[in-house]
């Protein structure tokens, strides 16, 4: 439903990782679609919650409990209006800010201590138009700019897995 919208940046990054590392995201469990595989010789689960964004923590906590994951072993990827299109920000931990999906994840994990990659979508010209801006259709030109952020975020996730969060932050938070 939200394909090719600014709302879908996290899913777009997961799809790029799945394509690059040949991880089939074809199984359904705990209100999510997921696939298991390896990225840089580390076993990973790529998850796309199938709840509404505002309830995405419901899917994340079910996977965390089932696979006995600590919050710091989970990387959350999501769209961010406070970051410009084509840019990303990596954080080791912290609050959810104004993002309702992150509020859900923080609440359900009962923790702010997990890495996250924020994919910039920028702010609409008129703040009153935020919902349409985030979930509305976008031009090919705008999507090309967003794809730069998707690519960087995908590389950043690999860097977090391979080199650790601190090195990834040093490399990508410029």
C-alpha positions in Angstrom: 0.0 0.0 0.0 2.9 2.4 0.8 5.3 1.3 -1.9 7.2 4.2 -3.4 6.3 6.6 -0.7 8.4 8.4 1.8 6.7 6.2 4.5 8.4 3.1 3.1 12.1 4.0 3.5 12.7 1.3 6.1 11.1 -1.4 4.0 13.0 -0.2 0.9 16.3 -0.5 2.7 15.4 -4.0 3.9 14.4 -4.9 0.3 17.8 -3.7 -1.0 19.7 -5.7 1.7 17.6 -8.8 0.8 18.3 -8.4 -2.9 22.1 -7.8 -2.4 22.5 -10.7 0.0 20.0 -13.0 -1.6 17.8 -13.3 1.4 14.2 -14.4 0.5 11.7 -12.5 2.7 8.9 -14.9 2.1 8.0 -16.3 5.6 5.2 -14.9 7.7 5.1 -14.9 11.4 4.3 -12.5 14.3 2.6 -9.9 12.2 5.6 -9.6 9.9 7.3 -10.9 6.7 10.8 -12.1 7.3 13.7 -14.0 5.9 16.9 -15.4 7.4 20.4 -15.3 5.9 23.8 -13.9 6.2 25.3 -10.5 5.8 29.1 -10.4 6.0 29.2 -13.9 7.6 26.8 -12.8 10.4 23.4 -14.5 10.7 20.6 -12.0 10.3 16.8 -11.9 10.2 15.4 -9.2 7.9 11.9 -8.2 9.2 9.2 -6.1 7.5 6.4 -5.6 10.1 3.0 -5.9 8.5 1.2 -3.9 11.1 0.4 -0.2 10.7 3.6 1.8 11.2 2.3 3.1 14.6 2.2 -0.5 15.8 5.4 -1.9 14.4 6.8 -2.5 17.8 4.2 -5.3 18.2 5.9 -7.3 15.5 9.4 -6.4 16.6 8.8 -7.5 20.2 7.4 -10.9 19.1 10.5 -11.6 17.0 12.8 -10.4 19.8 11.1 -12.7 22.3 11.0 -15.7 20.0 14.6 -15.4 18.9 15.8 -14.3 22.4 17.3 -11.0 21.0 18.5 -8.2 23.2 17.5 -4.7 22.1 21.1 -3.9 21.1 21.0 -6.8 18.6 18.2 -5.1 16.7 18.8 -2.5 14.1 15.7 -0.4 13.3 15.5 1.5 10.0 12.9 4.2 9.4 12.1 7.4 7.6 13.0 10.7 9.2 11.5 14.1 8.3 14.3 15.9 10.2 17.0 14.6 7.9 17.3 15.8 4.3 16.5 13.4 1.4 19.5 11.4 0.4 21.0 11.7 3.8 21.0 9.2 6.8 21.7 9.4 10.5 22.9 6.5 12.7 22.3 6.4 16.4 23.5 3.9 18.9 20.5 4.5 21.2 18.1 7.2 22.2 14.5 8.3 22.3 11.9 7.9 19.6 11.5 11.6 18.8 8.2 12.3 17.0 8.2 9.1 14.9 5.2 7.0 15.9 6.7 3.8 14.7 9.7 4.4 16.8 7.5 5.2 19.8 5.9 1.8 19.4 9.2 0.0 19.1 10.7 1.8 22.2 7.5 1.1 24.1 7.2 -2.6 23.2 11.0 -3.3 23.7 10.9 -1.3 26.9 14.2 0.1 25.9 15.9 2.9 23.9 19.2 1.0 23.8 19.2 -0.3 20.2 20.8 1.1 17.0 18.8 2.8 14.5 19.3 4.1 11.0 17.2 7.2 10.0 16.7 7.6 6.3 16.0 11.2 5.4 12.8 12.2 3.7 12.9 15.9 4.5 10.1 18.2 5.6 7.2 19.2 3.5 7.0 22.9 2.4 3.8 23.2 4.5 3.8 21.3 7.9 0.0 21.0 7.7 0.5 18.7 4.7 2.7 16.2 6.6 0.5 13.1 6.2 0.1 13.6 2.4 3.8 14.3 2.1 4.8 11.1 3.9 2.3 8.7 2.4 1.5 10.4 -0.9 2.9 9.5 -4.3 6.3 11.0 -5.2 7.8 12.1 -8.5 10.5 10.1 -10.2 12.9 12.9 -9.5 12.2 13.0 -5.8 12.4 9.2 -5.6 15.9 9.3 -7.2 17.0 11.5 -4.4 15.4 9.2 -1.8 17.2 6.2 -3.4 20.5 7.8 -2.5 19.5 7.6 1.2 18.2 4.0 0.7 21.6 3.0 -0.7 23.5 4.8 2.1 21.3 3.2 4.7 21.8 -0.2 3.3 25.6 0.3 3.3 25.4 1.6 6.9 23.5 -1.5 8.1 26.2 -3.7 6.6 28.8 -1.5 8.3 27.1 -1.8 11.6 27.0 -5.6 11.3 30.6 -5.8 10.0 32.4 -3.1 11.9 30.2 -2.2 14.8 28.0 0.8 15.5 30.7 3.2 16.5 32.7 2.8 13.3 29.5 3.0 11.2 28.5 6.2 13.0 32.0 7.7 12.3 31.8 6.8 8.7 28.2 7.8 7.9 27.3 10.6 10.3 29.0 13.4 8.4 
